[in-house]
Amino acid sequence: MKEVPSKYVFLIEDSKDIQNLIQHFFLGEGYKVESADDGEEALEKLRSLPELPDLILLDLMMPKMDGFQFRLEQEKDSKLAEIPVVVMTADVNAAEQANRMGVRGHLCKPFTVDSLLETAAKYCQ
Amino acid sequence: MTTGYTISTARENDYSQFRTAAKVFLAITFLIGALALVGWVFDIPLLKSFVHGWIPMPAITALGFILAAISLLLQTDPNRKHFFYHLAQAIGYILFALGAFTFLEYFSDLHFIFLNRMALPTAINFVLIGFSIIVFDVEYKNNFRPSQILSLLAALLPAQALIAYSYGFENLEGKGVYFFAIQMGRPSALAWLCLALGSLVARPDKGILRPFTFDRDLSATWRYTLFMALTIPSVFGFLFSFGYRKGFYDPVFGFSLFAMTCIFLMTSIVWRSATHTWRVRLGQLQAEDSIKQALKLRDEFLSIASHELKTPLTSLSLQAQISKFNLLKENPQLMSKEQLLEFLNAMDKQVLRLAQLVEDMVDISRIDCGRFSPVFKKTDLTKMLHDVTEQLAPQAKAAGCEVIVNISENLIGLWDTYRIEQILINLLTNAFKYGSKKPVHIHVLKKNDRAVISVMDFGIGIAKENQERIFYRFERAVSAKGITGLGLGLYIVKKILDSHHGAISVESQLASGSKFTIELPLLPETALSQSSIKDGNYERSS
């Protein structure tokens, strides 16, 4: 089988359950998925990756480094700044706040797998 | 939330007291006018002048007083009928005309009124009061009521006359600077003063009277101040003139004494009012602060609650959706039996977590409504600890914390089993959460008929300044980020202990761990009398 250019999602989410579920789902849909538990771990991993993801799915309320701080750090890093980010949050106010920080969109928890797939498909081509 | 001060606006019955006062003032005016008029009709000189030697009150003035008093009595009721309103207005126009024409008579050769002419100051006052009645309920912006100003002006001359009379001034010729004061007899001056005051107080909740009536607490203070400002100079002026006439002192010295007394007394009274106003304002500011604090706490709680509830909901929803999604594809590789079982287990866990969160919230609402009464049962502490540690074993394992239990004596207490279990679960869950993967120690001992249970971890610890705060609702020592839970746990723990007459304390140091110690009376005698006992496990002779 001919290798298609991989669809690659990077997931930053502190809830292990949600992380595993999304990962499991994307793998089933033929995506490549990497994940991190918080902003700090995500930066570390992203900087060491040989290949950059097509999309970052970012939770906002996280320990150590939250979604907002991660965005600030990402913007500073010219290598990572261009990766589109979609936030996942339970807090509508936080989503609006994040929209002002230049993210591409937001998924309000609890979201549907269809919206997840749609979002991923939009940025991973 | 406690509020230090609530603004209390005067109730209707408070205003009704003022309206009654207005009616009394107006009745006095009516009576004076009526007596003088009777004197004229039946030609009784004493009734015309009230005291032998005083100037008789002209019949037209007496009639004017009667009409003005009737008109203002009609105005006193704010919900008066339309007819009475128009009648009162009509009288106002008549009085205004009466005063105005008399005024013209004084300065021309014209004669409009064929009765003994009233005094010039009286004519001016009828113009003022007549106008005041005509515009009685007219109000401009900033609560400005022309009627009140007119009534105040009408009070000036009679007040001056009354004070002058009371100081011993005698009506002689009415020349020069005494012209105004002495042309108004004592009964007229009193009638005028009552009429003007009645007109003012008839609308206690309006215009310039508002600050003196709007609030039960503050307004009373300022009414007192106003009363003193009116009476102190009058009374001490009287004493001054009395002393002067008796030749007790030199007039200049006497006047300086009068001035100093007024300054001293008025300053004390103003200081008293200012202090009271300041205290009330301080209370308000504190109340505002606690409201702001409560609102902030509520917003934070909503944000945390929404995060805490939606995380397991998201997980549940994803599990259900992915299972469905993959099952529909009928690809056994995507959804094996094991996978499905794993999902179902995880879903079960999330449901329990949600139930716990909901339970916490319900507990809080129970506490808030005062419906938090324990049901006491014989409880074996050793067995309970065993059950709890067993129940929490998976969590302990996940947190990497070994649980070490040390029970010095087997204790049996009369407690609400479910609630005490809740306390232990709470303290242990906290120890796992903040315990940095280090062992958690539980010690149980007996001290003076009390069970002393301590739960000790070696984790992140709690800063000194936060050690009290953690027992409040919606509070946690570390910021909300990353630590799950509603911040209600220790608050609920404290409330349960309160209901058992128990206590909780914490010893902690940052980065070296925390030790929570609870003390529970084994037989909460005092608690028993207030709460129900179930299962007949404890028989208590009353």
Interface residues (C-beta under 8 A of the other chain):
Chain A: D14 S15 D17 I18 L21 I22 H24 F25 G28 D38 M61 M62 P63 K64 D66 A90 D91 N93 A94 K109 P110 F111 T112 V113
Chain B: S303 S306 H307 L309 K310 T311 P312 L313 T314 S315 L316 S317 L318 Q319 Q321 I322 F325 N326 L334 A346 Q350 A480 K481 G482 I483
